[in-house]
Amino acid sequence: MIIVPIKENETIDRALKKFKKKFEKTGIVRQLRERQAFEKPSITRRSTVKRAVYKNTLRMQEES
């Protein structure tokens, strides 16, 4: 449960902003999206390797 302490004379917009920030830090939405469809560990590893290779090629092109 997320608790947002509200100070005196603090607007609702400010409190809502604090709540959204705390909610985003918990990572609940990201976790829900990941759990919507199961992905095999081998596919997850393959995609991370592909991403790393792509980033590496971009860095190499940038240095040249």
PQR file of N, CA, C, O and H, with PARSE charges and radii, in Angstrom:
ATOM      1  N   MET A   1       0.832  -1.164   0.000 -0.4000 1.5000
ATOM      2  CA  MET A   1       0.000   0.000   0.000 -0.0000 2.0000
ATOM      3  C   MET A   1       0.889   1.243   0.000  0.5500 1.7000
ATOM      4  O   MET A   1       1.854   1.320   0.759 -0.5500 1.4000
ATOM      5  N   ILE A   2       0.568   2.188  -0.831 -0.4000 1.5000
ATOM      6  CA  ILE A   2       1.352   3.405  -0.944 -0.0000 2.0000
ATOM      7  C   ILE A   2       0.705   4.479  -0.083  0.5500 1.7000
ATOM      8  O   ILE A   2      -0.483   4.773  -0.217 -0.5500 1.4000
ATOM      9  H   ILE A   2      -0.217   2.126  -1.448  0.4000 1.0000
ATOM     10  N   ILE A   3       1.502   5.055   0.798 -0.4000 1.5000
ATOM     11  CA  ILE A   3       1.011   6.124   1.663 -0.0000 2.0000
ATOM     12  C   ILE A   3       1.750   7.401   1.308  0.5500 1.7000
ATOM     13  O   ILE A   3       2.979   7.427   1.252 -0.5500 1.4000
ATOM     14  H   ILE A   3       2.467   4.817   0.907  0.4000 1.0000
ATOM     15  N   VAL A   4       0.975   8.474   1.067 -0.4000 1.5000
ATOM     16  CA  VAL A   4       1.554   9.760   0.726 -0.0000 2.0000
ATOM     17  C   VAL A   4       1.167  10.753   1.816  0.5500 1.7000
ATOM     18  O   VAL A   4       0.007  11.152   1.914 -0.5500 1.4000
ATOM     19  H   VAL A   4      -0.024   8.452   1.113  0.4000 1.0000
ATOM     20  N   PRO A   5       2.140  11.152   2.635 -0.5600 1.5000
ATOM     21  CA  PRO A   5       1.813  12.137   3.674  0.2800 2.0000
ATOM     22  C   PRO A   5       1.584  13.511   3.047  0.5500 1.7000
ATOM     23  O   PRO A   5       2.386  13.981   2.240 -0.5500 1.4000
ATOM     24  N   ILE A   6       0.502  14.129   3.423 -0.4000 1.5000
ATOM     25  CA  ILE A   6       0.161  15.449   2.880 -0.0000 2.0000
ATOM     26  C   ILE A   6       0.374  16.488   3.965  0.5500 1.7000
ATOM     27  O   ILE A   6      -0.141  16.354   5.075 -0.5500 1.4000
ATOM     28  H   ILE A   6      -0.149  13.747   4.078  0.4000 1.0000
ATOM     29  N   LYS A   7       1.126  17.513   3.644 -0.4000 1.5000
ATOM     30  CA  LYS A   7       1.387  18.598   4.593 -0.0000 2.0000
ATOM     31  C   LYS A   7       0.217  19.581   4.570  0.5500 1.7000
ATOM     32  O   LYS A   7      -0.634  19.553   3.681 -0.5500 1.4000
ATOM     33  H   LYS A   7       1.545  17.623   2.743  0.4000 1.0000
ATOM     34  N   GLU A   8       0.209  20.425   5.554 -0.4000 1.5000
ATOM     35  CA  GLU A   8      -0.814  21.460   5.591 -0.0000 2.0000
ATOM     36  C   GLU A   8      -0.603  22.426   4.436  0.5500 1.7000
ATOM     37  O   GLU A   8       0.535  22.705   4.056 -0.5500 1.4000
ATOM     38  H   GLU A   8       0.901  20.447   6.276  0.4000 1.0000
ATOM     39  N   ASN A   9      -1.683  22.932   3.883 -0.4000 1.5000
ATOM     40  CA  ASN A   9      -1.662  23.891   2.761 -0.0000 2.0000
ATOM     41  C   ASN A   9      -1.039  23.303   1.495  0.5500 1.7000
ATOM     42  O   ASN A   9      -0.580  24.053   0.633 -0.5500 1.4000
ATOM     43  H   ASN A   9      -2.607  22.706   4.192  0.4000 1.0000
ATOM     44  N   GLU A  10      -1.017  21.991   1.372 -0.4000 1.5000
ATOM     45  CA  GLU A  10      -0.488  21.359   0.161 -0.0000 2.0000
ATOM     46  C   GLU A  10      -1.649  21.040  -0.779  0.5500 1.7000
ATOM     47  O   GLU A  10      -2.679  20.519  -0.353 -0.5500 1.4000
ATOM     48  H   GLU A  10      -1.390  21.382   2.072  0.4000 1.0000
ATOM     49  N   THR A  11      -1.476  21.352  -2.038 -0.4000 1.5000
ATOM     50  CA  THR A  11      -2.552  21.157  -2.995 -0.0000 2.0000
ATOM     51  C   THR A  11      -2.700  19.679  -3.350  0.5500 1.7000
ATOM     52  O   THR A  11      -1.791  18.875  -3.145 -0.5500 1.4000
ATOM     53  H   THR A  11      -0.639  21.775  -2.385  0.4000 1.0000
ATOM     54  N   ILE A  12      -3.853  19.356  -3.879 -0.4000 1.5000
ATOM     55  CA  ILE A  12      -4.132  17.985  -4.304 -0.0000 2.0000
ATOM     56  C   ILE A  12      -3.239  17.607  -5.478  0.5500 1.7000
ATOM     57  O   ILE A  12      -2.798  16.463  -5.588 -0.5500 1.4000
ATOM     58  H   ILE A  12      -4.591  20.010  -4.045  0.4000 1.0000
ATOM     59  N   ASP A  13      -2.977  18.566  -6.349 -0.4000 1.5000
ATOM     60  CA  ASP A  13      -2.107  18.287  -7.499 -0.0000 2.0000
ATOM     61  C   ASP A  13      -0.722  17.837  -7.041  0.5500 1.7000
ATOM     62  O   ASP A  13      -0.136  16.918  -7.613 -0.5500 1.4000
ATOM     63  H   ASP A  13      -3.335  19.495  -6.260  0.4000 1.0000
ATOM     64  N   ARG A  14      -0.214  18.488  -6.017 -0.4000 1.5000
ATOM     65  CA  ARG A  14       1.109  18.158  -5.495 -0.0000 2.0000
ATOM     66  C   ARG A  14       1.104  16.740  -4.900  0.5500 1.7000
ATOM     67  O   ARG A  14       2.022  15.953  -5.128 -0.5500 1.4000
ATOM     68  H   ARG A  14      -0.690  19.234  -5.553  0.4000 1.0000
ATOM     69  N   ALA A  15       0.057  16.438  -4.139 -0.4000 1.5000
ATOM     70  CA  ALA A  15      -0.054  15.115  -3.524 -0.0000 2.0000
ATOM     71  C   ALA A  15      -0.196  14.031  -4.595  0.5500 1.7000
ATOM     72  O   ALA A  15       0.384  12.953  -4.470 -0.5500 1.4000
ATOM     73  H   ALA A  15      -0.690  17.077  -3.953  0.4000 1.0000
ATOM     74  N   LEU A  16      -0.959  14.317  -5.634 -0.4000 1.5000
ATOM     75  CA  LEU A  16      -1.137  13.368  -6.726 -0.0000 2.0000
ATOM     76  C   LEU A  16       0.187  13.120  -7.450  0.5500 1.7000
ATOM     77  O   LEU A  16       0.490  11.994  -7.845 -0.5500 1.4000
ATOM     78  H   LEU A  16      -1.430  15.194  -5.735  0.4000 1.0000
ATOM     79  N   LYS A  17       0.961  14.174  -7.615 -0.4000 1.5000
ATOM     80  CA  LYS A  17       2.262  14.048  -8.258 -0.0000 2.0000
ATOM     81  C   LYS A  17       3.185  13.149  -7.430  0.5500 1.7000
ATOM     82  O   LYS A  17       3.898  12.306  -7.975 -0.5500 1.4000
ATOM     83  H   LYS A  17       0.715  15.089  -7.294  0.4000 1.0000
ATOM     84  N   LYS A  18       3.162  13.339  -6.101 -0.4000 1.5000
ATOM     85  CA  LYS A  18       3.961  12.485  -5.213 -0.0000 2.0000
ATOM     86  C   LYS A  18       3.514  11.035  -5.318  0.5500 1.7000
ATOM     87  O   LYS A  18       4.342  10.125  -5.363 -0.5500 1.4000
ATOM     88  H   LYS A  18       2.583  14.023  -5.658  0.4000 1.0000
ATOM     89  N   PHE A  19       2.194  10.822  -5.357 -0.4000 1.5000
ATOM     90  CA  PHE A  19       1.654   9.472  -5.453 -0.0000 2.0000
ATOM     91  C   PHE A  19       2.088   8.805  -6.747  0.5500 1.7000
ATOM     92  O   PHE A  19       2.518   7.652  -6.740 -0.5500 1.4000
ATOM     93  H   PHE A  19       1.522  11.561  -5.320  0.4000 1.0000
ATOM     94  N   LYS A  20       1.978   9.521  -7.851 -0.4000 1.5000
ATOM     95  CA  LYS A  20       2.369   8.957  -9.145 -0.0000 2.0000
ATOM     96  C   LYS A  20       3.842   8.573  -9.159  0.5500 1.7000
ATOM     97  O   LYS A  20       4.213   7.535  -9.705 -0.5500 1.4000
ATOM     98  H   LYS A  20       1.628  10.458  -7.856  0.4000 1.0000
ATOM     99  N   LYS A  21       4.684   9.419  -8.554 -0.4000 1.5000
ATOM    100  CA  LYS A  21       6.107   9.148  -8.518 -0.0000 2.0000
ATOM    101  C   LYS A  21       6.405   7.883  -7.708  0.5500 1.7000
ATOM    102  O   LYS A  21       7.195   7.038  -8.130 -0.5500 1.4000
ATOM    103  H   LYS A  21       4.382  10.263  -8.110  0.4000 1.0000
ATOM    104  N   LYS A  22       5.766   7.762  -6.544 -0.4000 1.5000
ATOM    105  CA  LYS A  22       5.963   6.572  -5.716 -0.0000 2.0000
ATOM    106  C   LYS A  22       5.450   5.326  -6.426  0.5500 1.7000
ATOM    107  O   LYS A  22       6.083   4.271  -6.380 -0.5500 1.4000
ATOM    108  H   LYS A  22       5.124   8.448  -6.201  0.4000 1.0000
ATOM    109  N   PHE A  23       4.308   5.450  -7.077 -0.4000 1.5000
ATOM    110  CA  PHE A  23       3.703   4.323  -7.781 -0.0000 2.0000
ATOM    111  C   PHE A  23       4.609   3.853  -8.910  0.5500 1.7000
ATOM    112  O   PHE A  23       4.766   2.653  -9.130 -0.5500 1.4000
ATOM    113  H   PHE A  23       3.793   6.307  -7.114  0.4000 1.0000
ATOM    114  N   GLU A  24       5.198   4.797  -9.617 -0.4000 1.5000
ATOM    115  CA  GLU A  24       6.091   4.454 -10.727 -0.0000 2.0000
ATOM    116  C   GLU A  24       7.351   3.766 -10.218  0.5500 1.7000
ATOM    117  O   GLU A  24       7.865   2.858 -10.871 -0.5500 1.4000
ATOM    118  H   GLU A  24       5.070   5.772  -9.438  0.4000 1.0000
ATOM    119  N   LYS A  25       7.850   4.185  -9.065 -0.4000 1.5000
ATOM    120  CA  LYS A  25       9.059   3.586  -8.496 -0.0000 2.0000
ATOM    121  C   LYS A  25       8.829   2.138  -8.071  0.5500 1.7000
ATOM    122  O   LYS A  25       9.763   1.336  -8.094 -0.5500 1.4000
ATOM    123  H   LYS A  25       7.432   4.923  -8.535  0.4000 1.0000
ATOM    124  N   THR A  26       7.609   1.794  -7.687 -0.4000 1.5000
ATOM    125  CA  THR A  26       7.344   0.428  -7.257 -0.0000 2.0000
ATOM    126  C   THR A  26       7.448  -0.545  -8.425  0.5500 1.7000
ATOM    127  O   THR A  26       7.791  -1.709  -8.213 -0.5500 1.4000
ATOM    128  H   THR A  26       6.850   2.445  -7.669  0.4000 1.0000
ATOM    129  N   GLY A  27       7.165  -0.111  -9.646 -0.4000 1.5000
ATOM    130  CA  GLY A  27       7.299  -0.960 -10.826 -0.0000 2.0000
ATOM    131  C   GLY A  27       6.144  -1.916 -11.023  0.5500 1.7000
ATOM    132  O   GLY A  27       6.300  -2.938 -11.691 -0.5500 1.4000
ATOM    133  H   GLY A  27       6.886   0.833  -9.818  0.4000 1.0000
ATOM    134  N   ILE A  28       4.991  -1.612 -10.461 -0.4000 1.5000
ATOM    135  CA  ILE A  28       3.831  -2.503 -10.556 -0.0000 2.0000
ATOM    136  C   ILE A  28       3.338  -2.608 -11.992  0.5500 1.7000
ATOM    137  O   ILE A  28       3.053  -3.707 -12.467 -0.5500 1.4000
ATOM    138  H   ILE A  28       4.864  -0.782  -9.918  0.4000 1.0000
ATOM    139  N   VAL A  29       3.236  -1.503 -12.675 -0.4000 1.5000
ATOM    140  CA  VAL A  29       2.717  -1.508 -14.051 -0.0000 2.0000
ATOM    141  C   VAL A  29       3.649  -2.291 -14.972  0.5500 1.7000
ATOM    142  O   VAL A  29       3.192  -3.066 -15.812 -0.5500 1.4000
ATOM    143  H   VAL A  29       3.468  -0.610 -12.289  0.4000 1.0000
ATOM    144  N   ARG A  30       4.942  -2.088 -14.812 -0.4000 1.5000
ATOM    145  CA  ARG A  30       5.912  -2.800 -15.644 -0.0000 2.0000
ATOM    146  C   ARG A  30       5.821  -4.302 -15.395  0.5500 1.7000
ATOM    147  O   ARG A  30       5.877  -5.103 -16.328 -0.5500 1.4000
ATOM    148  H   ARG A  30       5.312  -1.458 -14.129  0.4000 1.0000
ATOM    149  N   GLN A  31       5.681  -4.670 -14.129 -0.4000 1.5000
ATOM    150  CA  GLN A  31       5.574  -6.082 -13.774 -0.0000 2.0000
ATOM    151  C   GLN A  31       4.309  -6.700 -14.367  0.5500 1.7000
ATOM    152  O   GLN A  31       4.345  -7.833 -14.848 -0.5500 1.4000
ATOM    153  H   GLN A  31       5.636  -4.020 -13.371  0.4000 1.0000
ATOM    154  N   LEU A  32       3.205  -5.979 -14.341 -0.4000 1.5000
ATOM    155  CA  LEU A  32       1.962  -6.483 -14.919 -0.0000 2.0000
ATOM    156  C   LEU A  32       2.095  -6.698 -16.421  0.5500 1.7000
ATOM    157  O   LEU A  32       1.606  -7.692 -16.957 -0.5500 1.4000
ATOM    158  H   LEU A  32       3.176  -5.059 -13.951  0.4000 1.0000
ATOM    159  N   ARG A  33       2.748  -5.778 -17.086 -0.4000 1.5000
ATOM    160  CA  ARG A  33       2.932  -5.921 -18.533 -0.0000 2.0000
ATOM    161  C   ARG A  33       3.814  -7.118 -18.859  0.5500 1.7000
ATOM    162  O   ARG A  33       3.578  -7.820 -19.843 -0.5500 1.4000
ATOM    163  H   ARG A  33       3.145  -4.971 -16.650  0.4000 1.0000
ATOM    164  N   GLU A  34       4.832  -7.351 -18.032 -0.4000 1.5000
ATOM    165  CA  GLU A  34       5.711  -8.497 -18.274 -0.0000 2.0000
ATOM    166  C   GLU A  34       4.961  -9.802 -18.069  0.5500 1.7000
ATOM    167  O   GLU A  34       5.231 -10.779 -18.768 -0.5500 1.4000
ATOM    168  H   GLU A  34       5.024  -6.781 -17.233  0.4000 1.0000
ATOM    169  N   ARG A  35       4.033  -9.841 -17.135 -0.4000 1.5000
ATOM    170  CA  ARG A  35       3.323 -11.073 -16.807 -0.0000 2.0000
ATOM    171  C   ARG A  35       2.151 -11.365 -17.739  0.5500 1.7000
ATOM    172  O   ARG A  35       1.567 -12.446 -17.665 -0.5500 1.4000
ATOM    173  H   ARG A  35       3.814  -9.047 -16.568  0.4000 1.0000
ATOM    174  N   GLN A  36       1.798 -10.436 -18.603 -0.4000 1.5000
ATOM    175  CA  GLN A  36       0.665 -10.658 -19.502 -0.0000 2.0000
ATOM    176  C   GLN A  36       0.909 -11.837 -20.427  0.5500 1.7000
ATOM    177  O   GLN A  36      -0.002 -12.618 -20.703 -0.5500 1.4000
ATOM    178  H   GLN A  36       2.272  -9.558 -18.663  0.4000 1.0000
ATOM    179  N   ALA A  37       2.129 -11.964 -20.903 -0.4000 1.5000
ATOM    180  CA  ALA A  37       2.453 -13.063 -21.810 -0.0000 2.0000
ATOM    181  C   ALA A  37       3.773 -13.676 -21.370  0.5500 1.7000
ATOM    182  O   ALA A  37       4.759 -12.966 -21.176 -0.5500 1.4000
ATOM    183  H   ALA A  37       2.870 -11.330 -20.679  0.4000 1.0000
ATOM    184  N   PHE A  38       3.790 -14.982 -21.215 -0.4000 1.5000
ATOM    185  CA  PHE A  38       5.011 -15.672 -20.783 -0.0000 2.0000
ATOM    186  C   PHE A  38       6.013 -15.706 -21.916  0.5500 1.7000
ATOM    187  O   PHE A  38       5.673 -15.966 -23.070 -0.5500 1.4000
ATOM    188  H   PHE A  38       2.989 -15.559 -21.373  0.4000 1.0000
ATOM    189  N   GLU A  39       7.255 -15.435 -21.558 -0.4000 1.5000
ATOM    190  CA  GLU A  39       8.332 -15.493 -22.532 -0.0000 2.0000
ATOM    191  C   GLU A  39       9.388 -16.457 -22.014  0.5500 1.7000
ATOM    192  O   GLU A  39       9.827 -16.354 -20.868 -0.5500 1.4000
ATOM    193  H   GLU A  39       7.531 -15.224 -20.620  0.4000 1.0000
ATOM    194  N   LYS A  40       9.789 -17.387 -22.856 -0.4000 1.5000
ATOM    195  CA  LYS A  40      10.771 -18.377 -22.443 -0.0000 2.0000
ATOM    196  C   LYS A  40      12.091 -17.690 -22.086  0.5500 1.7000
ATOM    197  O   LYS A  40      12.453 -16.684 -22.696 -0.5500 1.4000
ATOM    198  H   LYS A  40       9.433 -17.471 -23.787  0.4000 1.0000
ATOM    199  N   PRO A  41      12.806 -18.230 -21.104 -0.5600 1.5000
ATOM    200  CA  PRO A  41      14.081 -17.630 -20.707  0.2800 2.0000
ATOM    201  C   PRO A  41      15.090 -17.544 -21.851  0.5500 1.7000
ATOM    202  O   PRO A  41      15.870 -16.594 -21.920 -0.5500 1.4000
ATOM    203  N   SER A  42      15.078 -18.530 -22.745 -0.4000 1.5000
ATOM    204  CA  SER A  42      16.031 -18.499 -23.869 -0.0000 2.0000
ATOM    205  C   SER A  42      15.733 -17.312 -24.789  0.5500 1.7000
ATOM    206  O   SER A  42      16.654 -16.677 -25.302 -0.5500 1.4000
ATOM    207  H   SER A  42      14.445 -19.301 -22.688  0.4000 1.0000
ATOM    208  N   ILE A  43      14.471 -17.018 -24.994 -0.4000 1.5000
ATOM    209  CA  ILE A  43      14.090 -15.881 -25.845 -0.0000 2.0000
ATOM    210  C   ILE A  43      14.455 -14.569 -25.167  0.5500 1.7000
ATOM    211  O   ILE A  43      14.894 -13.626 -25.826 -0.5500 1.4000
ATOM    212  H   ILE A  43      13.722 -17.533 -24.577  0.4000 1.0000
ATOM    213  N   THR A  44      14.273 -14.508 -23.853 -0.4000 1.5000
ATOM    214  CA  THR A  44      14.639 -13.304 -23.108 -0.0000 2.0000
ATOM    215  C   THR A  44      16.133 -13.051 -23.232  0.5500 1.7000
ATOM    216  O   THR A  44      16.556 -11.925 -23.495 -0.5500 1.4000
ATOM    217  H   THR A  44      13.917 -15.274 -23.318  0.4000 1.0000
ATOM    218  N   ARG A  45      16.933 -14.098 -23.043 -0.4000 1.5000
ATOM    219  CA  ARG A  45      18.389 -13.964 -23.175 -0.0000 2.0000
ATOM    220  C   ARG A  45      18.775 -13.530 -24.578  0.5500 1.7000
ATOM    221  O   ARG A  45      19.636 -12.668 -24.751 -0.5500 1.4000
ATOM    222  H   ARG A  45      16.589 -15.013 -22.829  0.4000 1.0000
ATOM    223  N   ARG A  46      18.138 -14.129 -25.587 -0.4000 1.5000
ATOM    224  CA  ARG A  46      18.447 -13.797 -26.973 -0.0000 2.0000
ATOM    225  C   ARG A  46      18.170 -12.321 -27.250  0.5500 1.7000
ATOM    226  O   ARG A  46      18.962 -11.647 -27.909 -0.5500 1.4000
ATOM    227  H   ARG A  46      17.438 -14.830 -25.447  0.4000 1.0000
ATOM    228  N   SER A  47      17.047 -11.827 -26.745 -0.4000 1.5000
ATOM    229  CA  SER A  47      16.703 -10.420 -26.994 -0.0000 2.0000
ATOM    230  C   SER A  47      17.670  -9.475 -26.282  0.5500 1.7000
ATOM    231  O   SER A  47      18.003  -8.419 -26.818 -0.5500 1.4000
ATOM    232  H   SER A  47      16.404 -12.374 -26.209  0.4000 1.0000
ATOM    233  N   THR A  48      18.126  -9.843 -25.076 -0.4000 1.5000
ATOM    234  CA  THR A  48      19.096  -8.985 -24.390 -0.0000 2.0000
ATOM    235  C   THR A  48      20.429  -8.971 -25.125  0.5500 1.7000
ATOM    236  O   THR A  48      21.086  -7.933 -25.202 -0.5500 1.4000
ATOM    237  H   THR A  48      17.855 -10.702 -24.641  0.4000 1.0000
ATOM    238  N   VAL A  49      20.832 -10.122 -25.666 -0.4000 1.5000
ATOM    239  CA  VAL A  49      22.082 -10.179 -26.433 -0.0000 2.0000
ATOM    240  C   VAL A  49      21.948  -9.346 -27.698  0.5500 1.7000
ATOM    241  O   VAL A  49      22.863  -8.600 -28.047 -0.5500 1.4000
ATOM    242  H   VAL A  49      20.298 -10.966 -25.603  0.4000 1.0000
ATOM    243  N   LYS A  50      20.824  -9.463 -28.385 -0.4000 1.5000
ATOM    244  CA  LYS A  50      20.604  -8.668 -29.602 -0.0000 2.0000
ATOM    245  C   LYS A  50      20.670  -7.178 -29.296  0.5500 1.7000
ATOM    246  O   LYS A  50      21.273  -6.405 -30.040 -0.5500 1.4000
ATOM    247  H   LYS A  50      20.081 -10.069 -28.102  0.4000 1.0000
ATOM    248  N   ARG A  51      20.042  -6.786 -28.192 -0.4000 1.5000
ATOM    249  CA  ARG A  51      20.030  -5.374 -27.794 -0.0000 2.0000
ATOM    250  C   ARG A  51      21.449  -4.897 -27.504  0.5500 1.7000
ATOM    251  O   ARG A  51      21.823  -3.789 -27.891 -0.5500 1.4000
ATOM    252  H   ARG A  51      19.552  -7.414 -27.588  0.4000 1.0000
ATOM    253  N   ALA A  52      22.245  -5.729 -26.824 -0.4000 1.5000
ATOM    254  CA  ALA A  52      23.621  -5.374 -26.501 -0.0000 2.0000
ATOM    255  C   ALA A  52      24.462  -5.236 -27.757  0.5500 1.7000
ATOM    256  O   ALA A  52      25.270  -4.314 -27.864 -0.5500 1.4000
ATOM    257  H   ALA A  52      21.942  -6.629 -26.511  0.4000 1.0000
ATOM    258  N   VAL A  53      24.280  -6.144 -28.713 -0.4000 1.5000
ATOM    259  CA  VAL A  53      25.028  -6.080 -29.977 -0.0000 2.0000
ATOM    260  C   VAL A  53      24.661  -4.809 -30.731  0.5500 1.7000
ATOM    261  O   VAL A  53      25.530  -4.130 -31.278 -0.5500 1.4000
ATOM    262  H   VAL A  53      23.623  -6.893 -28.626  0.4000 1.0000
ATOM    263  N   TYR A  54      23.374  -4.494 -30.755 -0.4000 1.5000
ATOM    264  CA  TYR A  54      22.913  -3.286 -31.457 -0.0000 2.0000
ATOM    265  C   TYR A  54      23.518  -2.031 -30.836  0.5500 1.7000
ATOM    266  O   TYR A  54      23.996  -1.146 -31.547 -0.5500 1.4000
ATOM    267  H   TYR A  54      22.669  -5.045 -30.310  0.4000 1.0000
ATOM    268  N   LYS A  55      23.494  -1.960 -29.503 -0.4000 1.5000
ATOM    269  CA  LYS A  55      24.062  -0.794 -28.827 -0.0000 2.0000
ATOM    270  C   LYS A  55      25.556  -0.694 -29.076  0.5500 1.7000
ATOM    271  O   LYS A  55      26.093   0.401 -29.244 -0.5500 1.4000
ATOM    272  H   LYS A  55      23.106  -2.678 -28.926  0.4000 1.0000
ATOM    273  N   ASN A  56      26.222  -1.836 -29.101 -0.4000 1.5000
ATOM    274  CA  ASN A  56      27.657  -1.845 -29.343 -0.0000 2.0000
ATOM    275  C   ASN A  56      27.978  -1.343 -30.742  0.5500 1.7000
ATOM    276  O   ASN A  56      28.929  -0.582 -30.923 -0.5500 1.4000
ATOM    277  H   ASN A  56      25.785  -2.725 -28.965  0.4000 1.0000
ATOM    278  N   THR A  57      27.192  -1.762 -31.740 -0.4000 1.5000
ATOM    279  CA  THR A  57      27.433  -1.296 -33.108 -0.0000 2.0000
ATOM    280  C   THR A  57      27.190   0.205 -33.217  0.5500 1.7000
ATOM    281  O   THR A  57      27.904   0.900 -33.939 -0.5500 1.4000
ATOM    282  H   THR A  57      26.420  -2.380 -31.593  0.4000 1.0000
ATOM    283  N   LEU A  58      26.188   0.705 -32.504 -0.4000 1.5000
ATOM    284  CA  LEU A  58      25.937   2.150 -32.520 -0.0000 2.0000
ATOM    285  C   LEU A  58      27.115   2.916 -31.924  0.5500 1.7000
ATOM    286  O   LEU A  58      27.520   3.956 -32.444 -0.5500 1.4000
ATOM    287  H   LEU A  58      25.607   0.141 -31.917  0.4000 1.0000
ATOM    288  N   ARG A  59      27.658   2.392 -30.830 -0.4000 1.5000
ATOM    289  CA  ARG A  59      28.814   3.054 -30.198 -0.0000 2.0000
ATOM    290  C   ARG A  59      30.030   3.042 -31.121  0.5500 1.7000
ATOM    291  O   ARG A  59      30.770   4.021 -31.213 -0.5500 1.4000
ATOM    292  H   ARG A  59      27.329   1.547 -30.407  0.4000 1.0000
ATOM    293  N   MET A  60      30.218   1.910 -31.803 -0.4000 1.5000
ATOM    294  CA  MET A  60      31.365   1.802 -32.699 -0.0000 2.0000
ATOM    295  C   MET A  60      31.226   2.777 -33.884  0.5500 1.7000
ATOM    296  O   MET A  60      32.210   3.375 -34.319 -0.5500 1.4000
ATOM    297  H   MET A  60      29.617   1.115 -31.728  0.4000 1.0000
ATOM    298  N   GLN A  61      30.011   2.928 -34.392 -0.4000 1.5000
ATOM    299  CA  GLN A  61      29.772   3.858 -35.489 -0.0000 2.0000
ATOM    300  C   GLN A  61      29.966   5.292 -35.025  0.5500 1.7000
ATOM    301  O   GLN A  61      30.465   6.134 -35.772 -0.5500 1.4000
ATOM    302  H   GLN A  61      29.212   2.442 -34.038  0.4000 1.0000
ATOM    303  N   GLU A  62      29.572   5.564 -33.795 -0.4000 1.5000
ATOM    304  CA  GLU A  62      29.689   6.911 -33.250 -0.0000 2.0000
ATOM    305  C   GLU A  62      31.147   7.294 -33.066  0.5500 1.7000
ATOM    306  O   GLU A  62      31.514   8.449 -33.282 -0.5500 1.4000
ATOM    307  H   GLU A  62      29.167   4.881 -33.188  0.4000 1.0000
ATOM    308  N   GLU A  63      31.982   6.344 -32.672 -0.4000 1.5000
ATOM    309  CA  GLU A  63      33.397   6.621 -32.465 -0.0000 2.0000
ATOM    310  C   GLU A  63      34.126   6.843 -33.784  0.5500 1.7000
ATOM    311  O   GLU A  63      35.090   7.606 -33.836 -0.5500 1.4000
ATOM    312  H   GLU A  63      31.684   5.406 -32.497  0.4000 1.0000
ATOM    313  N   SER A  64      33.679   6.191 -34.841 -0.4000 1.5000
ATOM    314  CA  SER A  64      34.361   6.310 -36.139 -0.0000 2.0000
ATOM    315  C   SER A  64      34.128   7.633 -36.800  0.5500 1.7000
ATOM    316  O   SER A  64      34.638   7.875 -37.894 -0.5500 1.4000
ATOM    317  H   SER A  64      32.896   5.571 -34.799  0.4000 1.0000
TER
END
